[in-house]
Each structure stands twice: as structure tokens, then as C-alpha cells.
Amino acid sequence: MSDLRERLRISDEHVKAINDFLLDPGNEVINEVLRLVEKFGGPEEINRRAREARRLDNLLARLKESGSSYLADVEWLMEQRDRGAFVSRADYRRRVLGDKADTMSLDAEHAVTLEISALQYFPFLVAEAKEAIEKKNLMPGRYIRVRAMKEQVEDNGDILAVAAAMQVLGASYVETLDTKGTDGSNVHLGGPETITGYFGGVGQPNRHALDWAEEFLHYYTKYGIRQVLNVNPGTVLVGYLLHKLGIDNEFKISVYMGNDNPYACLWTLLGARLFARADGTTSLIGFNLANSVDNDTIRKTSYIRRQLGFEKVVRIEHHIVETWKSIVVQPYDRLEELVEVAREVPNISAKHEGGVPEVEPTLEHPSDILDYFMAKSDVEAQGLMPALERNYLEKHRAVNRTADALTRAGIDVVCAPNLHK
């Protein structure tokens, strides 16, 4: 078997061929990426502009300058944080564990990040914070957004308010760029009537991988948005290249990309290793595996990640619950499996895309993944905003169900660090 394994060795000649290809001045595929980076001023200038845009005082000043009513809500969040209105970690554990909290130690090495999706509208975050204060439960440590970027910009400073709030919470967050497979980039596809066409490879065809990169650089330099969703092998590679060139970008691979077996995960992580910086970092920060993966695939992916040096760099993200409609056969509930695998796999997040399966079918408007793609004007015209807020709060409650279960199992969780001391 050892002789057979040796056949897999990648020769120095083949590595040289890759480098020769990348460094060839006549390589137009790479030149287009380099020209795009230069268009924005080069890596150092791009990072400088992003740091300035991300500064909390600058975000607050821009909210004030625009006259956004959301400024008061961000300031309210800051006040609640400063006065210790949110439950402390110790008090939370005591509520869940009772007297055991005084003697029971939690496994911090395998702490699970609490993740919620999708935070479509800034007011939902404020409603969530009020519930967390009232019920003394936890705010997530990670947020995913799927709202149209241009709509956020035009909606009362929503994009600025969320960026500021995430810093107040100390949480990480991910935006979804408008350049994606559902944006009309594939001219041959047109919604449900061509649904099977999407199975044939919707994504960012032709120049759309470069359009995706340009859109990212725009929001990175103007709003400091560092992490975005990634759904296509081409834009994953472009994301690796940008980071290798010196841009401090990060991305999360979406469940839609379909990494559903250890070999798909190996291929993705091999690319990350190939284009990692000298310090071992990569722009791949979150790796959302497909809903179909079992714990064995998660364990094997964790092994691959560790062997390639990414255990502390790349978070494995796993859906615990999903929207009730339009994505999976229900009931979908992976909580028990999470508690089992979290004892072994570090740096994992529990993503909550829906409410608890027992609650969802009782709602007048159960959560629906297709709601993510509705314009706000359509949501308001149909009177759906209260229902969507309720859907979001049910996701928050599912987050805390997971936090409670992990805590009882002796596994620590990563929640909003600035709120829960």
C-alpha cells in the first residue's frame, strides 16, 4: 500500500509548472485580477481604506450625517452593553445548570460558535437584543446576511448600522454580494420555470467572477465589510488570490456550493493551502458543509483541516435547523448530532436558519428561504414584516436551545463577546 501511496506525490516539476503559469506576464487570466486590484489602488491602499471605513466612530458619524434613525438604536445597544444589561456568562450557566454551575467546568477547547441566519433588517437585531435582555439568554457570536447590498445602502443606513452594531457586539458577520447566481448572471435561466437548469451549474459565469471581486472591493473599501458569502469555485479561487496578493479579505463558503463529502472538502482546503500566505493564513474563514453531511464527514473534514494547518483558521459551519420551507425535507433538526460531534471537532459553528421544528408549523407564516430574495418594498406591500421578524426571533430562540443543550453537555459556546462578560 505504501508503494501505491507514493504514486500520489506531486513532483517539483508540476509545482514549478503552476508557479510558471501564475507568474507568466502574458497570463491574461491572472492579469485581469491584478488590474482589478490596481484599479482600487493596490493591496496596501485597499486595506487602509477598509480600516478607515470600518472604524466605529466613522460608521457612527456617517449614520449621523445621513440622518439615519438607526443611529439612536446603535447608541442604545452601546448603552446596554456598557451598563451590563445582558446576562453574564456565569449567570447564564447558573440558569441552565443550577447548582452544578459552581463545580462544572465547560470544554472551551471545543466551544461552538452560535450562528444565526439571515439577519435581513437591522431592526430585527434590536428586537433580538431586547428579547435577550428580557429573557436573560445569549446573543449569537456570528451573523449571516442575505439581503441585497444596494437595498441596504439605500435603506436608512441599514448597511452602516449593522456594521457598527457588529462591533458593539464583538460578533463576526458575513454579507452576501449582489453578484451571485440568482442575479441574472446566467441569461438562460429565469426562476422556477427553469429550475432544473440551475442544477447544471448556476454561479458566476464568464466575467462574473471578476464582477464579484470588484463588488467585494467596493464594499470592503467603502464600508469595511471584510467577510462575504462565496458560492462558486471560481470566486473561491479569486478570493484566495486576493488574499495571497495582500488584501485582508475573508469569505465563507455557502451551503449552496455543495461540499457534501470529504473529497470535495479536501479539494477546497487544498486550494486554501496552495494559496495560503507565509504565515499560514487563508481568506477562507468559514466552511459551510452541505446539509446532507453526517458526523463522519465532519470528522474527516476536521482531520483534513488539521493536517493542512487550518484548524484555528477555518471554521466548519453546520446547519442545525433550516427554514421550514423551500430548502429541505422537514423536520430537519441536527442538534443531537451536533452535541455528539462537538466533543471531538474544535472550531465549529452551529448555524440556525429556522426556528425549532416543533414551533415552525404552528406559525401563520413559517420561515421560507425564498423570503430572503424578496425586496423590502414587496415585503411591506404584503404586510409581511411582522411575520419575518417573528421568524427571525424564532431562530434566536433556536440558537438558545442549542446553547442550553451544549452547556448541559459540558461544552462551551461562543456568543457575542462584548455583551456577555
C-alpha positions as CSV (number, residue, x, y, z in Angstrom):
1,M,0.0,0.0,0.0
2,S,2.9,2.4,0.7
3,D,4.2,1.9,-2.8
4,L,0.8,2.7,-4.2
5,R,0.5,5.8,-2.0
6,E,3.9,7.1,-3.3
7,R,2.3,7.5,-6.7
8,L,0.3,10.4,-5.3
9,R,3.4,12.5,-4.7
10,I,3.2,15.9,-6.5
11,S,6.5,16.4,-8.3
12,D,8.6,19.5,-8.0
13,E,8.2,19.7,-11.8
14,H,4.4,20.0,-11.5
15,V,4.7,22.6,-8.7
16,K,7.1,24.6,-11.0
17,A,4.5,24.4,-13.8
18,I,1.9,26.0,-11.6
19,N,4.3,28.8,-10.5
20,D,5.3,29.4,-14.1
21,F,1.7,29.7,-15.1
22,L,0.9,32.2,-12.2
23,L,3.9,34.3,-12.8
24,D,3.8,34.5,-16.6
25,P,3.4,38.2,-17.6
26,G,1.3,37.1,-20.6
27,N,-1.2,35.2,-18.4
28,E,-4.4,37.2,-19.1
29,V,-6.5,35.2,-16.6
30,I,-4.3,36.3,-13.8
31,N,-3.7,39.8,-15.3
32,E,-7.4,40.6,-15.1
33,V,-7.2,40.0,-11.3
34,L,-4.1,42.1,-11.0
35,R,-5.6,45.0,-12.9
36,L,-8.6,45.0,-10.7
37,V,-6.5,45.2,-7.6
38,E,-4.5,48.1,-9.1
39,K,-7.7,49.8,-10.1
40,F,-8.6,50.1,-6.4
41,G,-5.1,51.4,-5.5
42,G,-3.2,48.2,-4.7
43,P,-3.3,46.0,-1.6
44,E,-1.9,48.4,1.0
45,E,-4.2,51.2,-0.1
46,I,-7.2,48.9,-0.3
47,N,-6.6,47.7,3.3
48,R,-6.1,51.2,4.6
49,R,-9.4,52.4,3.1
50,A,-11.1,49.4,4.6
51,R,-9.7,50.0,8.1
52,E,-10.9,53.6,7.9
53,A,-14.3,52.7,6.7
54,R,-14.6,50.1,9.4
55,R,-13.8,52.4,12.4
56,L,-16.8,52.6,14.7
57,D,-16.5,56.4,15.0
58,N,-16.6,56.8,11.3
59,L,-19.6,54.5,10.9
60,L,-21.5,56.4,13.6
61,A,-20.5,59.7,12.0
62,R,-21.9,58.6,8.7
63,L,-25.1,57.4,10.3
64,K,-25.5,60.9,11.9
65,E,-24.6,62.7,8.7
66,S,-27.2,60.7,6.7
67,G,-29.9,61.5,9.3
68,S,-30.5,57.8,9.9
69,S,-32.9,56.9,12.7
70,Y,-30.8,53.8,13.3
71,L,-28.1,55.8,15.0
72,A,-30.2,56.0,18.1
73,D,-30.6,52.2,18.1
74,V,-26.9,51.6,17.8
75,E,-26.3,54.1,20.6
76,W,-28.9,52.2,22.7
77,L,-27.0,48.9,22.1
78,M,-23.9,50.6,23.3
79,E,-25.6,51.8,26.4
80,Q,-27.0,48.4,27.2
81,R,-23.6,46.9,26.7
82,D,-21.9,49.4,28.9
83,R,-24.4,49.1,31.7
84,G,-24.2,45.3,31.7
85,A,-27.8,44.7,30.7
86,F,-27.1,41.4,29.0
87,V,-26.8,38.3,31.1
88,S,-23.2,37.4,32.2
89,R,-21.7,34.1,31.2
90,A,-21.7,33.0,34.8
91,D,-25.4,33.9,35.4
92,Y,-26.4,32.2,32.1
93,R,-24.6,29.0,33.1
94,R,-26.2,29.1,36.6
95,R,-29.7,29.5,35.0
96,V,-29.1,26.4,32.8
97,L,-27.1,24.2,35.1
98,G,-28.4,25.3,38.5
99,D,-26.0,24.4,41.4
100,K,-23.8,22.4,39.0
101,A,-22.6,25.7,37.6
102,D,-20.4,26.2,40.6
103,T,-18.4,23.0,40.1
104,M,-18.9,22.0,36.5
105,S,-16.2,23.2,34.0
106,L,-17.1,23.6,30.3
107,D,-14.9,22.4,27.5
108,A,-13.6,25.7,26.0
109,E,-11.3,23.9,23.5
110,H,-14.4,22.7,21.6
111,A,-16.5,25.8,22.1
112,V,-19.2,26.0,19.5
113,T,-19.9,29.4,17.8
114,L,-23.6,30.3,17.9
115,E,-24.6,31.4,14.4
116,I,-27.8,32.9,13.1
117,S,-29.1,33.4,9.5
118,A,-30.3,35.6,8.0
119,L,-30.3,39.0,9.6
120,Q,-32.1,40.8,6.8
121,Y,-33.0,44.0,8.6
122,F,-31.2,46.0,11.3
123,P,-34.4,46.4,13.4
124,F,-34.5,42.6,13.8
125,L,-31.2,42.8,15.7
126,V,-32.6,45.4,18.0
127,A,-35.7,43.2,18.7
128,E,-33.4,40.3,19.3
129,A,-31.3,42.3,21.8
130,K,-34.4,43.3,23.7
131,E,-35.5,39.7,24.0
132,A,-32.1,38.6,25.1
133,I,-32.1,41.2,27.9
134,E,-35.6,40.3,29.0
135,K,-35.2,36.5,28.9
136,K,-31.5,36.6,30.0
137,N,-30.4,34.5,27.1
138,L,-27.4,34.7,24.7
139,M,-26.9,36.8,21.6
140,P,-25.1,34.9,18.7
141,G,-21.4,35.3,18.1
142,R,-21.9,35.2,14.3
143,Y,-24.4,36.6,11.9
144,I,-25.1,35.9,8.3
145,R,-26.9,38.4,5.9
146,V,-28.5,37.6,2.6
147,R,-30.1,41.0,1.9
148,A,-29.4,42.8,-1.4
149,M,-26.4,45.1,-0.9
150,K,-27.8,48.0,-2.9
151,E,-31.0,47.9,-1.0
152,Q,-29.2,48.0,2.4
153,V,-27.3,51.1,1.2
154,E,-30.5,52.9,0.3
155,D,-32.5,51.9,3.4
156,N,-31.9,54.4,6.1
157,G,-28.2,53.4,6.6
158,D,-29.0,49.8,7.3
159,I,-25.6,48.7,6.0
160,L,-23.8,51.1,8.3
161,A,-26.0,50.3,11.3
162,V,-25.3,46.6,11.0
163,A,-21.6,47.2,10.5
164,A,-21.5,49.4,13.7
165,A,-23.7,47.0,15.7
166,M,-21.4,44.0,15.0
167,Q,-18.5,45.9,16.5
168,V,-20.6,46.8,19.6
169,L,-21.4,43.1,20.0
170,G,-17.9,41.9,19.1
171,A,-19.5,39.4,16.7
172,S,-18.4,38.4,13.2
173,Y,-20.7,38.8,10.3
174,V,-21.0,37.9,6.6
175,E,-22.7,39.8,3.8
176,T,-23.9,38.3,0.5
177,L,-22.9,40.3,-2.6
178,D,-25.4,41.1,-5.3
179,T,-23.2,39.3,-7.9
180,K,-24.5,35.8,-7.4
181,G,-26.2,33.0,-9.3
182,T,-29.7,34.4,-8.8
183,D,-28.9,37.9,-10.2
184,G,-29.5,37.1,-13.8
185,S,-25.8,36.3,-14.5
186,N,-26.9,33.2,-16.4
187,V,-29.0,34.6,-19.2
188,H,-30.5,31.2,-19.9
189,L,-32.2,30.8,-16.5
190,G,-35.2,32.5,-15.2
191,G,-36.5,31.3,-11.9
192,P,-38.8,28.4,-11.0
193,E,-39.8,27.8,-14.7
194,T,-36.2,26.9,-15.5
195,I,-35.4,25.3,-12.1
196,T,-33.7,22.2,-13.5
197,G,-31.3,24.5,-15.4
198,Y,-29.9,25.6,-12.1
199,F,-28.7,22.0,-11.5
200,G,-26.4,22.5,-14.5
201,G,-24.1,25.0,-12.9
202,V,-25.5,28.3,-11.9
203,G,-23.0,30.6,-10.3
204,Q,-20.8,33.4,-11.7
205,P,-20.4,32.6,-15.4
206,N,-18.0,34.3,-17.8
207,R,-16.8,37.7,-16.3
208,H,-19.0,37.4,-13.2
209,A,-16.2,36.1,-11.1
210,L,-14.3,39.4,-11.7
211,D,-17.6,41.3,-11.1
212,W,-17.9,39.6,-7.8
213,A,-14.4,40.6,-6.8
214,E,-15.0,44.2,-7.9
215,E,-18.2,44.3,-5.9
216,F,-16.4,43.0,-2.9
217,L,-13.6,45.6,-3.2
218,H,-16.2,48.3,-3.5
219,Y,-17.9,47.4,-0.2
220,Y,-14.7,46.5,1.5
221,T,-13.2,49.9,0.9
222,K,-16.4,51.9,1.4
223,Y,-18.0,50.1,4.3
224,G,-15.2,48.0,5.7
225,I,-17.1,44.8,5.0
226,R,-14.5,42.0,5.3
227,Q,-16.4,38.8,5.1
228,V,-18.7,37.8,2.2
229,L,-20.5,34.7,1.1
230,N,-19.0,32.6,-1.6
231,V,-20.9,30.1,-3.8
232,N,-18.7,29.3,-6.8
233,P,-15.3,27.5,-7.3
234,G,-14.2,30.4,-9.5
235,T,-14.9,33.1,-6.9
236,V,-13.4,30.9,-4.2
237,L,-10.2,30.9,-6.2
238,V,-10.3,34.6,-6.8
239,G,-10.8,35.0,-3.0
240,Y,-7.7,33.0,-2.4
241,L,-5.8,35.1,-5.0
242,L,-6.8,38.4,-3.4
243,H,-5.6,37.3,0.0
244,K,-2.4,36.0,-1.4
245,L,-1.8,39.4,-3.1
246,G,-2.0,41.1,0.3
247,I,-5.7,42.1,0.6
248,D,-7.1,41.2,4.1
249,N,-10.3,39.8,2.7
250,E,-12.2,36.8,4.2
251,F,-15.1,34.7,2.9
252,K,-17.5,32.0,4.0
253,I,-18.3,29.2,1.6
254,S,-22.1,28.7,1.3
255,V,-24.1,25.5,1.9
256,Y,-25.2,26.1,-1.7
257,M,-21.8,25.2,-3.0
258,G,-22.4,21.6,-2.2
259,N,-19.3,20.5,-0.3
260,D,-21.0,17.2,0.8
261,N,-18.2,14.6,1.1
262,P,-14.6,14.5,2.4
263,Y,-13.1,14.7,-1.1
264,A,-15.0,17.9,-2.0
265,C,-13.8,19.3,1.3
266,L,-10.3,18.2,0.6
267,W,-10.3,19.9,-2.8
268,T,-11.5,23.1,-1.3
269,L,-8.9,23.0,1.5
270,L,-6.1,22.0,-0.9
271,G,-6.7,25.2,-2.7
272,A,-6.6,27.2,0.5
273,R,-3.3,25.5,1.4
274,L,-1.8,26.1,-2.1
275,F,-2.5,29.9,-1.9
276,A,-2.0,30.4,1.9
277,R,0.2,33.3,2.9
278,A,3.6,32.6,4.5
279,D,2.0,32.9,8.0
280,G,-0.4,30.1,7.2
281,T,-3.5,32.2,6.9
282,T,-6.1,32.0,4.2
283,S,-9.1,34.0,3.2
284,L,-11.4,31.0,3.8
285,I,-12.7,31.8,7.2
286,G,-16.0,29.8,7.3
287,F,-16.6,26.5,5.6
288,N,-20.4,25.6,5.4
289,L,-20.7,22.0,4.5
290,A,-23.9,20.7,2.8
291,N,-27.0,19.9,4.8
292,S,-26.5,16.2,3.8
293,V,-23.2,15.7,5.6
294,D,-23.2,13.3,8.5
295,N,-20.9,13.4,11.5
296,D,-18.4,11.1,9.9
297,T,-17.9,13.6,7.1
298,I,-17.5,16.4,9.6
299,R,-14.9,14.4,11.5
300,K,-12.9,13.6,8.3
301,T,-13.1,17.2,7.2
302,S,-11.8,18.2,10.6
303,Y,-8.9,15.8,10.1
304,I,-8.1,17.2,6.7
305,R,-8.3,20.8,8.1
306,R,-5.9,19.9,11.0
307,Q,-3.4,18.2,8.8
308,L,-3.3,21.1,6.4
309,G,-2.8,23.6,9.3
310,F,-6.1,25.3,9.3
311,E,-7.8,24.1,12.5
312,K,-7.7,27.5,14.1
313,V,-8.2,29.4,10.8
314,V,-11.1,27.8,9.0
315,R,-14.4,27.4,11.0
316,I,-16.6,24.4,10.0
317,E,-20.1,25.7,9.9
318,H,-23.1,23.3,10.2
319,H,-26.8,23.9,9.9
320,I,-28.7,22.8,13.0
321,V,-32.1,23.9,11.8
322,E,-33.3,25.2,8.4
323,T,-36.1,27.4,7.2
324,W,-39.3,25.4,7.3
325,K,-40.0,25.9,3.6
326,S,-38.1,25.7,0.3
327,I,-34.8,24.1,1.1
328,V,-35.0,20.7,2.9
329,V,-37.5,18.0,3.8
330,Q,-38.8,18.7,7.3
331,P,-38.4,18.2,10.2
332,Y,-34.7,18.9,9.9
333,D,-33.0,19.0,13.3
334,R,-29.3,18.2,13.9
335,L,-29.0,19.3,17.5
336,E,-28.3,15.8,19.0
337,E,-25.7,15.1,16.3
338,L,-24.1,18.5,17.0
339,V,-23.7,17.7,20.7
340,E,-22.1,14.4,19.8
341,V,-19.6,15.7,17.2
342,A,-18.7,18.9,19.1
343,R,-17.0,16.9,21.7
344,E,-14.4,15.9,19.1
345,V,-14.3,18.7,16.5
346,P,-13.0,22.1,17.5
347,N,-13.7,25.4,15.8
348,I,-17.2,24.6,14.6
349,S,-20.3,26.7,14.5
350,A,-23.9,25.9,14.9
351,K,-25.9,27.7,12.2
352,H,-29.6,28.4,12.8
353,E,-31.6,29.2,9.6
354,G,-35.0,28.4,11.1
355,G,-37.0,28.0,14.3
356,V,-37.4,24.9,16.4
357,P,-39.2,22.2,14.2
358,E,-42.0,21.8,16.7
359,V,-42.8,25.6,16.5
360,E,-42.4,26.3,12.8
361,P,-45.5,24.6,11.5
362,T,-47.6,26.4,14.1
363,L,-46.7,29.8,12.7
364,E,-49.1,31.7,10.4
365,H,-46.0,32.4,8.2
366,P,-43.4,29.7,8.7
367,S,-39.8,30.6,7.7
368,D,-39.1,30.3,4.0
369,I,-35.7,30.6,2.3
370,L,-37.4,32.4,-0.6
371,D,-38.2,35.3,1.7
372,Y,-34.5,36.2,1.6
373,F,-34.8,37.2,-2.0
374,M,-37.9,39.5,-1.6
375,A,-37.4,43.2,-2.0
376,K,-38.3,45.2,1.1
377,S,-40.9,47.0,-0.8
378,D,-42.6,43.7,-1.6
379,V,-42.4,42.6,2.0
380,E,-44.0,45.8,3.2
381,A,-46.7,45.7,0.4
382,Q,-47.7,42.2,1.5
383,G,-47.6,43.2,5.2
384,L,-45.0,40.5,6.0
385,M,-42.5,42.5,8.1
386,P,-44.0,41.4,11.4
387,A,-44.1,37.8,10.3
388,L,-40.4,37.9,9.1
389,E,-39.4,39.5,12.4
390,R,-41.2,36.7,14.2
391,N,-39.3,34.1,12.0
392,Y,-36.0,35.8,13.0
393,L,-36.8,35.7,16.7
394,E,-37.7,32.0,16.4
395,K,-34.2,31.5,15.0
396,H,-32.8,33.3,18.0
397,R,-34.8,31.0,20.3
398,A,-33.4,28.0,18.4
399,V,-29.9,29.4,19.0
400,N,-30.5,29.5,22.7
401,R,-32.0,26.0,22.6
402,T,-28.6,24.9,21.1
403,A,-26.7,26.9,23.7
404,D,-28.6,25.3,26.5
405,A,-28.1,21.8,25.2
406,L,-24.3,22.3,24.7
407,T,-23.9,23.8,28.1
408,R,-25.7,20.9,29.8
409,A,-23.4,18.6,27.9
410,G,-20.4,20.4,29.3
411,I,-19.4,22.2,26.0
412,D,-18.8,25.9,26.0
413,V,-20.3,28.3,23.4
414,V,-19.1,31.4,21.6
415,C,-21.7,34.2,21.9
416,A,-21.4,37.9,21.4
417,P,-18.3,38.5,23.5
418,N,-18.8,42.2,24.2
419,L,-22.3,41.7,25.6
420,H,-21.8,38.6,27.8
421,K,-18.9,39.1,30.1
